[in-house]
């Protein structure tokens, strides 16, 4: 196995004041200004795990058994280093074969002692290591790059230094895979088995599978070699499935497989004892709120776990409580199981595909919950109470908890504030009680709010809170926080809707009281009350604060005509992504009213995978038309915003694309 040496390999290129180099625009004249350039090759990692994560971050996995061969040593005779460059004016340098020799006094450092000529300008340089056989000709580029580094150096004001960091990022040189081992079969029941390489995200076959008839006996040798001996670099799953003579699955083996660019992967897995084994239960299941992940669509929860020996994939049970989360047996609770639907062999299917579900989240830590995954991201709605449980599954069955009776592992409390996933750090807040995030909106009722004496809010102010089964306090208007309406100071918070108000209409809402305690986990809007009474000092406006839903019309059809009216069901408009002829569906959203004068109408679109608002083009001053072609099936939100003579208003509608 090969290994990159730790430390820094230094190359010193001393630029001369004579000579010429190739250029797309001609050649460099000898009287042009030249500079000395010092180039160092540093951070060639001896930790391939770190280098792989930097090159393929979306394929990160926390559990690896079939790791790639260690990267190449600089001194390997099979490697050829080639330097190329391009200036800001279009001049080119190279290709130049770089022969490195180890420094006799500084072990682990390599020098290149030839002198090179570079003009005094801005250069972008590339150092590439090739593993061609035979090696490329001198001063020629190869065809099988296995390491590459880039550096930009500015020589316009004199001498400079160009550091290189070698990596595999962006390289697509194919490798090969050969995996061998033995399978223990004490009862001699294995008749045949399949082997193949599968995608890490969806578990779909990429290379193979290949079927092999088992030999007789209590132990079976196996050997897998990809048929064309070419595998694209990346992170995969290697999977074996074992059958008896009745074609019943009696065992399986899944492991993470990492293929290094240009590398011949050779691994012996030893003796596997997997026949008839159900997976071990996941352990240490935790859930975290991802910091600042809240949007109008909800919030993101990072789930982490450990364990799962013999597992093919993991499954997550998500309970959405009908109440405050204290009644697990409430028949109105909504329970869903997410994983791989194809692995559910029950007569009545209960497992949904996680990766295509509404709760599947993207970002650092996202996964399909396949073997090797140790984190996943959920998209959850604001104002609801949730709980999660997890289990592992393979072709034999599902895992059991410590009692051996329940196949679901309960979540444990989490207190961490940061998590390291691959090379990234994720800021989080651990959930210690049920999973919840609620939106608390303050209608300032014409007042001005300042939190620290410098910032100022008008209209509405909002904050997110997590309900933990105890009182949540509303925003306290005490120094340095101020809230005034003209010359009148804030008095108290009232329910904006009137729900929960006492007969005198002045019920104070400073903490959770009996009338609203069971709704405190839900989204809530309160309204500022100024002065000492409801007459004269407080304006309880009859005009709505939001755009009326009845003023919004949604229709759909072709690019030329969107004539079909869309009718919402439970507030959601369900619209097919494609027309019957296979062309993209176009949606038209219109805002109009006979009683309200809307001005400066705008439309913004957000999706589950991208919470950054996308501004839609406004036509005829009050409508927008857009194609569903570029959006994946699922829910998208369109926010309608408009100015009125009273105040700015908005309303959000949801489209469910199928």
ABEGO torsion letter per residue (X at the ends): XBBBBBEBBBBBBBBBABEBBBBAAEBBBAABBBBBBBBBBBGBBABAAAAAAAABAAABBABBABBBBBBBBAABAABBBBBBBBBAAGBBBOBBBBBBBBBAABBGBBBBABBBBBBBBBBBBBBBBBABOBBBBBGBBBABBABBBBBBBBAAAEBBBBBBBBBABGBABBBBBBBBEBBBBAAGABABBBBBBBBAAAGBBABOBBBBBBBBEABBBBBBBBAAGBBBBEBBBBBBBBBBAAGBBAEBBBBBBBBBBGBBBBBBAEBBBABGBBBBBBBGBBBBBBBGABBAAEBBBBBBBBEGBGBABBBBBBBBBABAGABAABAABBBBBBEBAAABABABBABBBAAABAABBBEBGBBAGBBGBABBBBBBBBGBBBBBBBBBBBAAEBBBBAAGABABBBBBBBABABBBBEABBBBBBBBABBBBBBBBBBBAGGBBBBAAGABBBBGBBBBBBBBAGBBBBBBBBBOABBBBBEABBBABBBBAAGBGBBAAGABBBABBBAAAAAAAABBBBBBBBBEABABGABBBBABBABBBAAABBBBBEBAABBABBBBBBGGBBBBBABBAAGBBBBBBBBBBBAABBBBGBBBBBBBAABABBBBBBBBGGABBBBBAAABBBEBBBBBBBBBBAABBBBBBBBBBBX
